[in-house]
Amino acid sequence: MDRSDYSVFHEMMPIFAYSFSSRGFENLPERLSLHLPSVPDVYLVSLYDYRYLLHACQIISGSDSRIRIWDSGGYETSKDDDLSSHFSAIAGSEPWCEETYVETACSIPWNMRDILVSYDAYENPASRPVSKQLEDACLLFEQIPGHYLRDALLHVDHTVDIRSLVNDLSKFEGCFDILGFTEKDVAATWFNGINFIADVRSELDKKLKQYMPLHLFGCFDPKSMVYFYLAGADIFDGLSWLRYFIHGRSTSYIREYEAYVPFAQLSQLKVYRDEVVANNVNVLQQLRSDLSFSARTGDFTSFADEMDYVQNLLANRGVVS
C-alpha cells in the first residue's frame, strides 16, 4: 500500500488520537485540564461533551497546533460499549440529535487541522444502508461551515459487501476525506478485523483517485494497532490509555502498575495513576515513531512477527481481487 501521496497527514501517519470522554469518566473538565497538556499531536473529544461540559474550557477552545478530532457524540449517548471497556458505563442523558450535532459543530472555533466525525447517534445504526449513512453524513457536513476534514464513520456488520461499500463511497467523491469504522463493528477478532481492513484498503486504492485514510474508532491498545496498521488502517483512537497500564506492546490493569511503584508512593493513589498516564503516552508515542520509521524506510524488521502474521493470514484467506 502506498501512503506517500496523501500529503496532508503523511508526515504523521499513523495517527494516534488520545480520546477523552464523559462516558465512564467522572470530572471530565478536570481530567482534560490535567492530562491534555501532555498529549502530543492529536486528541479526540466529542461534540456532545463539548456542548454540555467543555465549551468553557479554554484548553480546547483556543488556538492549538495539534490535530483535534471532534467525535459525533454517538459513543456518549449510546448504550453500547467499546471493546476496551471493563464495565458498562451509563450513557449521557442530555438531548442529542442531528440538529444539536449541527448546532454544536457550527459553534466550534475551527483550526486548520481539525477533523469532524459524521453524526452516528442512531438506534441500531448498522441497520441503515451504507448509501444512506453516506448521504446523511454529506448533507449534515454541508450545513457546517468551516475548514476541517470530513471523517465518515460507517456502521456495518459482517454482511456488508465491501465492493458495494466503496462503490457507494465513490459516488460522494469530494465530500469525505477519511473513512472510519468502529473496532467493535469490524474487528471483534483479529482475523475478522485484519481481513476487513485489508479488503477495504484494497478496494479504496483501486477505486479512488486520492489515498483515503482509514480510521479505526475505539482501537487504542498497542498490539492491535500494530496489526491493523499493517493491514491498512491509518488513524486510531480510544480510551485504553486512561483505563490501563501499557508496558511494551501489552496492556494490563492499572493495578499491575503497583509492582513498579516505589513503596513510599503506594498510598498516594493519584500520584501513581498520573504516572500511569504519562507512561502510556510515552510508550504509545515510541510505538508510533517506530511504525512511522518502518513505513518511511520500508524496513519492518522490528515488526517482523506481526508482518508475517498479517501476510500469512491474508495469503491463506485472500483479499478482494
N, C-alpha and C positions, 0 to 999 in steps of 0.2 A: 504494500500500500504506500502511496506517495503523499505525505502530508506537506511537502515543500511548497505547493502552490496556494496554500491558504495563508496569506501573508498577515492577516490581522492579528492572529494569536500564535503564529508559527513559532516565535521565539519562546513561548511559554508552555507549549504542549509537552506533556499532558498537563491539564489544568486541574488543580486540586482546590476545591471550594470548601472552606470551613463554614459549616452551617450553624446557625443559631435559630432556636425555635422556642416558643412558649409551651409547646406540647410536650409534657413530661419534664419541664424545667421551670422551677419557680424563680421569681425575681429576674425575669429576662433583661430588663434595662440594666440592672446591677451587674449581671453576668456579662453582658455585652461590653459595658464600660471597663470591666476588669480584664477581659481576655482579648477583645478586638485589637487593642494596640499591638499585641504580639503576633497577630495573624499576618503573614506575608501575602502579597499578590492578589488573593481572591477570597471573597467571603460571600455568604448567602444569607439573606433574611427574607421573610415572606411579606407580601403586601398586607396580609391580614394583621400580622404583628406590628407592622409599621403604622397602620391605621389606628389600632387600639392600644398600643403600648409604646411605640418607639418614635412617634412623629416628632416628639420634642427632644430626642437625643441628638445633640449636635455632632456626636461622633460619627453618625451615618448621614446626617443631613447636609454637612458641609462638603467642601471640595475634597476629593480623595483620588489619588493616583492609582489606587487598586481597582481591580475589576469587581464590580458589585453585581451579584446575580439576585434579581428580585423574583422570588418564587411566587406562585399564584395564590397561595393560601389554602390550596386543596388539602395538604397534609394536616394543617392546623384545624381544619373543620371536618375532617373525615374520621370515621371510626376505625379505619384500617391503620395498622402499624407497619413500620418498615422491618426489614429482616434483622436489623441490629437491635431492635427494641427488646429489652428484657422484662418489660411489664407493659400492660395495656394502659396507655395514657389517656386521660379524658380530653375529648375534643373541645375546641373553643365553642362558646355558645353565642357569641355576638353575631349579628346579621351579616351574611356574606353571600353575594350573588354576582352575576355578570355586571350589574350596574355599580355595585360598590367596588368591584375589582377595577373597572374602568375609571371611576371617580378617584380612587386612591392612586392608581398609576399616573393619572393626569397631574397629581399633586407632587410627584417625585421631582426633585431638582436633579435632572439627568446630568451625568458625567459622560465623557466621551467614550468610555469603555464599558458602559452598563449593558447588562443583559436582562431582558424581561421574558419571563416564562408565561406561556399561554394559560388561560383560565382552565382549570380542570376539576373544580369542586362540584361535580355532578354525582348523582346517585348512580352507582354501577357504571362508571364511565367507559369501561371496556365493552359495554353492550352497544355503544354508539359506533356506527361505521367510521372507519378511518377517514373517508372522504368528508363526512360530516364534521368530525373533530377538526380537520384542517380548515374547512370552510368557516366554521365558527371562530377559530383562532384568528384567521386572517381578517375577518370582519371586526373583531374586537381590537386587534392591533391598529387597524385603520382609524379607530376612534381615539387613539392615544398619540398625540404629537410628541416629538422629541427625538433626539439622536440616541438610539440604543439598538442592540442586536436582538433579533426575534428568535426565541427558543420555543419551538413547537413540541410540547410534551404530549405524546400519544399514549393512550392506554390500550393495550391489546392483550389477547390471550393466546393460547397455543394453537388456535385455529387460524390465526392470521396468515394470509398469503403475502409473502414479502415482496414478490414481484408486483402484485397489485398495489401494495402499500407505497412502493417507490414510484410507481406509475401515477398514483393519485397525487403524491408529493410533487412530481414534475409538472403537474397542471397548475401549481401555485408558484411557479418559478419567480423569484424576486420577492416573495412575501416572507420567506423564512431564511434564517442564517444558520440555525442549529437545529438538529433533530434529537429529541430526547425520549427516553423510556425509563420506567422505574425498574430497579433491580428486582423488586418483588414480582412484577408482571412477567418479566422475560428471563429471569435468571434464578429461579428457585433452586436449581443445581448448576454447577459449573458447566456440565455437559450441555444443558439447555442454553445457558447464557452465552457460552463461547460460540456455539453454532449459530445462535440467533444474531449476535453482534457481527460475526464474520459474514453471514449471509446478507445482512443489511448493508454492511460496508461494501461488499462486492457489487451489489445492485446499485448503490448510490454512485460508486465510482464509474460504473458503466453508463448510467442514465443521465447524470447531471454534469453540466459543463464546469462547475466550480466545486472544489472539495468542500463537503459539508461535514463539520464536526459532529460526533455522536456524544450525547450527554447521558450518562447513566445515573439517574437520581437514586439517592439512598444507599449508594455503594461507596464506602469510605474506609474499609479495612484494607491494610496494605497488601495482603496476599491476593485478595480478589481483584484489586485494582491492577496488579501486575498482569494477571491472566486476561482480564478484559481489555486492557490497553494493547496487549499483544494481539488480541483478536480484532481490534479495530476501533475501540472506544477512545474518546479523547478527553472528556470532561467528567469529573467525579465530584460528588458532594455527599454529605451525610453528617450524622451526629455522633458517630463512633468515637471521635477524638475527645468528646466530652463525657462519654459513658464508660470508656475502658482505658486500660493501660496498654500502650503499644510498645513492644520490645522486639526489635529486629523486624521481621515480617509476620509476627504473631500478635494477636490481640487477646488480652486477658482481662479478667475482672479487676477493677481498681484495687480491690482488697489484696491482690497478689503483689501490688507495688510495695506493700508494707515491708516485705522482706528486704527491700533496697533502702529503706528509710533509716537514718541514724536513730538510735534508741531515744535520744532526747526529744525527737520530733514526733514520736509515735502518738503522743497525747494531743498533738496540735493538728486536728483533722483538716482544717482549712489550709494549713501550710503545705501538707503533702499532696492534697488534691490540686492545689495550684501548680505544684511541681509536676504532677502527672500531666496536666495540660501543656505545660512548657515542654516537657519531654516529648509528648506526642507530636507537637508542632515540629520540633527538631527532627524527629525520626521520619516524619512524612515528607518534610522538605528535602531531606537527604535522598529519600526514595524517588521523589520527583526529579531531582537533579540527575540521579543515576539513569532513570528511564529516558530523560531528555538527552543526555550524553549518548546513550546507546542508539537512540533514534537518529541523532545527527551524524554519528560516525558509522552506523551500521554494525557496530561491534556489540553484540548481545551476549558476550561471554559470561558476564555476571548474572545473566538471566537464562543461562543455557538449559537448565532443567525445566523451567517454565515454558521456554520456547519449544522445546522438544515435546512437552505435554500437549501444547496447543496444536502444533503441527501434526502430531500423530492422531490427535482426536479428529481434526478436520480431514486428514487424509483417509481415515477409516470411515468417516461418515459422509464426507464430501460437502462442498459448499454449493450454493446456487450457481448453475452454469448457464 
